[in-house]
Amino acid sequence: MSPSSYIDAQQGRLLKTLQGLVAVSTVNPPGRDYAKISALLTRELTAAGLKARRFSIPHSLLKRHLPGQQAYPRFNVLGRLRAPGASKTIHFNAHYDVVPVSGTWRFGGPFSGKVSSGWIYGRGTADMKGSIASLLLALEALRATGTAPLMNVEVSFTADEETDSVLGAGWLVANAPIRPDYAVVMEGGEGDSVCCGHNGVIWLEVSIRGKAAHGSTPQDGINALEKMSALVLALEEYKGQIARRKIVSPEGRVLRPTINVGGVFSAGEGGKVNTVPAFASFTIDRRVIATEDRFAAERGLRTFLAAAARKIPQCDITVRKISENLSCYHEPTHPFFSAMASSVGRVRGARAGFNLSTGFNDMHFFSHYLKIPTLGYGPGGDNEHAVDERARVLDLVRTAKIYADLLTTFSG
């Protein structure tokens, strides 16, 4: 039996594995049930024939990076498989955390893994426990059919991608005993499209300090909300400046830098309808395209904010960086990208293309820090981060076949 035939025959097992993963509510923040799912994933990799271990993130690092979440330990899982005579290594990466749940779900609960009309529903089915289940079945298929991969295999399941990945893929790349020549981050590309890069991001928090006063004598205070409003309006000029930059993606889309203002905004303590607000804050999400320098992008934004604040009377601001992620891009002419496109084409029966993602994922850790060819591909799905998140069962099965095909046709 071929690995592809085995995968077809074990579709039920794939769904059962995914249901087991979805049932563990690894909601981040704060980072629930990481110990439970990392132990489960370690067992799954071992059962698939890999030497697997779980790394516990030191408490000192957790305290430094997530000072309010010491009660929620972080773990990363690494599995390794030696292929006979292989000199190159391919690394597969996925994150196991999911975003919080809201709204009313029509298809079972958010952690039910309910299957209906060719779809499986639940938080993480699309982003991205579905990828994990597909890879686990692909590895199992190779072992069950006695088919050796052409490269050594590394697999990592990491924490915290839904926040900043510092203690997940970031920690893994800097500290774990990995030596890959190629990497597949199992999201970003799906269907007939392979991802060859993504935008970076800079997240800033801007705080405005005013002066409290009685609402009947506003002239005695400095209204932080009014200053914030003027500063937000001034950012329209900055939007126009950065919109002149662009990159054309492999599929022909024109991508430009963007900013989103006010994803989070707030007032200070003591707010009351008859009080002049003494504090206000808002966030900025600055997307950095692959052709931009991330350091220059941050400097430019900070410089603009400082200059704009100086033009607004009594506008006293502080700018704090919340987080950042690098952009990455690799020309899809490399043989590794051609090999993945060929695997996608063979399994899906259509010519595969390439895309650039406007979002970000963990590709940049492998591409930027390890400087290896890195691509993104997974089963994807619908309603990521939303109500009734779901993955198509057919795409989960096809993705398992694509991973198995890549492992048995590409030797580096």
N, C-alpha and C positions, 0 to 999 in steps of 0.2 A: 504493500500500500504506500502511496506517495504521501508526503506531508499535506498536500492540498486535499487529497481524499480523506485523510484522517481528520482534518479540520472540519470538512463538511459533515463527517459522521459524528463529530463531537460538539456540534452547535449548542446542544443543551448544556454541556459542561461549561462552555464559554459563558452562557447566560447565568448559570448557577454561580460561577466565580464572580461575575460582575455584581450579582445580587448580594453576595457576601461582602463585597467591598463597599457597595453603596450603603449597606445596613450599618456600617461603622461611620458614625456622623462626625467626620474629621473637620468640623467647622472651624474656620480661621478668619478673623480672630474669634476666640482666644487660642485655638490650637487643641481642640478636644480629641481625645481617644487616639493620639499619635502612638502611644505605646502599644495599644491593641492592634492597630492596623500594621504597624511596622513589624510586630511579631508575626502576624498573619502573612505578610508579604515575604518575610524571611523563610517561612515554612514553604510557601508556594515555590520560591526559587529553588530551594533545596530539592523539592519533589520533582522539579523539572530538570534536575541533574547539575545544577550550578553549586559552587561553593559559596555560600551566602553568610553574611554577617550583618549585624546591626550596630551602628555607631550612635552612641549617646552624646549629645552636645554638652560640653562642660557647663555646669551651673553658672560659672563666672561669666561666660559668654552670653548665656541667656539673660542674666541679670543686667549686663551692659547694654544689650540690644533691645530687650523687651522687659524693662524694669517692672512692669505691672503684671507679668505673666509667668512668674517663677513657678507657679503651681501647675503649669502645663509644659512638661518636658518635651524636648525636640529630639527626633531620631531620624537618621538616614540609613537606608538599606543599600547594600552593595552585593551583587552576585557576579561571579566570574566563572567562565568556562573555557578551558584550553582546547583548541582544535588541533588535531594531529598534523604536525608539519607546518602550521600556520605561522607567519612572521608578523602579520598585521592584526590589529585589534579594532573592533567596532564597539561603540558604546551606545546603549539605548537609555534614555532618561525620561522619566515622567514624575510629576508631583502628585501626591496623594491627598493634599488638603483641598477643601471646597469652601465656597463662600457661604455666608449665612442664608437662612431660608426665610421667606416672607410670602404672604398671599395664600390663597386657597388653591390647593392642587386638586385637579379633577381625576387624575389617574393614580389612585393610591396615595399614600403619604410620600413626602420627599425622600424618605429613606426605605421605601418599599421595594424598589426594583420591579415594579409591575410591568408585565409584558402585555401589549395590546396592539393588534393589527400591524405586526412587524416592527414595532418600536419597543424599547425598554425605557421606562421612566424612572427618574430619581436624581437627586443632587449628585453630580459627579459623573453621570453616565456619559455626557458629552465632554465635560471639562473636569478631569480627564482620566477617570477610572476606567472608562471604556477602552482607552489605549492600553492600560495595564493588563486588562483581561485579554485583549487581543494578543499582546506580546507573550503572555504566559501560555496561551494555547499554542502559539507558534513554536515556542521552545519545547513544549510538551510533545508536539507533533514530530519534531526532529528526533527527540529521544525515543519516542514510541516506534518510529519507523526505521530506526537505526541510521538516520541520515546525518552525517557530520557537517557542521558549518565550515565554510572555507576560511573563516577568520576566527581568531579568539573573540569571545563575547564578554562584554561587561554590561551589567544592567544596574542602574541606580533608580531608586524610588525615594524622592526627597520631599522635605517639608517646606512650607511657608512660601510657595510661589505666589499665593494669592495676597501676600503682603509685599515682601521685598527679596525673598530667597537668600538673604544673607546667611541664615543658619541652615539653609537647604542646599541647593545646587552651588551656591557660593562657597559654603563650607566644604562641600564635597570636593570641588575642583582644587581648593587650596590645601586640603589636608588628607584626603583619602588616597589609598595606594592604587591609583588608576593611571593607565598609560595608553590612552586610545590614540589611534591614528585617524579615526572618523567618528562622528557622533550623529545620532538621530534623536532629536527632541520630539517626542511623539504628539505634537500639536503644531498648529500654524498652517500646515497644508492638509488638505483632505480631498476626497473625491478624485478628480483627475488633475489636481494641482499640488505640486511639491513646493514647500516654502524654502526660499533661499536667503531670507533675512527678515528683519523687523525693525520698526521704529524704536528709538530709545525714549526715555522719559525723564523729566526733572519735576519733582513735586516740591513746591514751596508753600510755606505758610506766611502770610503777611499780617502783622499785628499793628493796629493803630491805637495810640494812646491819646486820649483826650482829657477833659477835666469835667468832673461831675458838677451839676448845679441843679437848683430847683427848676421844675418845668415851667414855672411862671416867670422866671428870670433867665432865659436861655443865654442872654448876652453875658452872663457871668461864668458860663462854662465853655468848654470846647467839645463840640459834638463829634464823637469818634465815628458814628455812623455816617454823618455827612461827609467827613473827610474820606472815609472808605469809599463812599459812592463816587466821589469826584475822582479818586484814584482808579477805580474800576473803569469809569468812563474814559480816562486817559489811556487805558490799555488798548482801546480800539486802534489808536495810532500804531502801537507795537504789532498788533495783529496784521495790519497792512504791510508793515515792514517785512515781517518774516514770510508773508504769503508770496513774496516775490521769488523766494527760493523754491526749488523743486527737484524731484528725481523722477525719472520714468521707470516704472517697474517692468520686469520681464514680460508681463502680460499686457503692457501698453498703458497702464494707468498712470496718471500724473499725481504724485504724492507731494504734499506741501507741509511744512511745519504748522502746527496748530497750538492754540492754548485754550483751555477750558477754565473759566474763572468761577470760583464759588461752589465747587463740589461740596465743600464744607465751609460754613460761615457761622459766626456766633458773636454774641455780645458777652461782656464781662459780668461778674457777679453784681448783685444789687440793682439789676435793671428793674425799672418800674415806669409806668406810663407817664408819670409826672417828674421824671428824672432825666437830665441830660446824660446820655451814655458816655462813660469815660473810657470805654474800651470796645474795640471791634476787631474781628479777624476774618480772613478768607483765604482760601487755598487757590493755587494755580497749578494746573496740569499742563506742562509744556512738552509736546511731542517733538522729538528730535529725529529728523530723517537721516538716512545712512550716510549721506554726503556731507553732513554738518559735523563740526567738531563740538563734542558735548561740553567741553570746558568753556569754549568760546560762547556757546549758546547760553550757558548759565551766567557767565559774566555779562553778556549783553542784556539779559533780562534783569539782572540785579541793577545794572547801570541805568537802565530805563526807569525802573521803579524809583530809584533814588532821585533821578532828575525830575520825574513827574511829581514826586512828593514835595520837592523844593519849590515847585511852582504853585502849590496849594498852601495858602496861609495856615500856619500852625498845624501842619500835617506831620506828625512825629511817628515814624514807622520803624519796625524791626522785621527783618526777613530771615526766616529759618528754613533750612532745607530739611524736608521730611524724608525723602528717599530719592534714588535715581537708579536708572538702568541704562546700560549702553545700547546703542543701536548696533546692528551688524548686517553685513551683506557679503555674499560670496557669489562670484559669477558662476552661473549654472553650467558652464562649459566643462567643469572638472569631471573626470570619469565617474566619481562617486555620485554626482547628481544625475549623470546619464544612466548609471546603473539603477538608481531608485526609480527614475522615470520609466525605464524599461520594465522593472518589476510591476509598477503600477499599471502600465499598459497591458502587460501579459495577463494580469489578474482581472482587470476591469474591462478589457477589450476596447480601449479607447486610447488615443494618443495623449500622453500626459504633458502638461505645461508647468510653468513655474510662476510663483507669486511672491510678492513682498507683503508682509503683514503690517497693518497700521497699528496694531497692538504690540505688546512685547511679551516675551516668554523667556525661558532659561537658555535659549540658543546662544546668547552672547557670552555666557560663561565659558563655553567650550570654544567658541569662535575667537573671542577676544583674548582670553587668558591662556588657553592652551594652544591657540593659533592652529586649529585643525579644521578641515572641511566639515561644516555642520549644516544639516538640513532639518526641516520640520515636516512630519507627516503623521497623521493619525486618522481615526474614523470620524472625528468631529461629531456633529449632531445639531440639534436645535435648542433654542431657549437657554443658552449658557447664562448662568447667573440670574435666571428668571424662573417664573412659575412653570411647572411642567417641563423641566429640562428633560431631554430625551436623546437617545441615539438609535439609529436604524440598525436592526439586527443584521441585515445584509451587509452593511458597511463594516460592522464589527468583524464579521466573518471574512470579508474581503481583505481587511487590513491585516488580520492574522496571516492570511495567505501571502500578502505582499511582504511582510516581515520575513516569513519563512523563505520566500523566493529570493529576497535580497541576500539572506544568509547563505544560500546555497548556489548563488550565481556570481557573486562579487567577491574577489579575493584581494582586492587592493592593488 
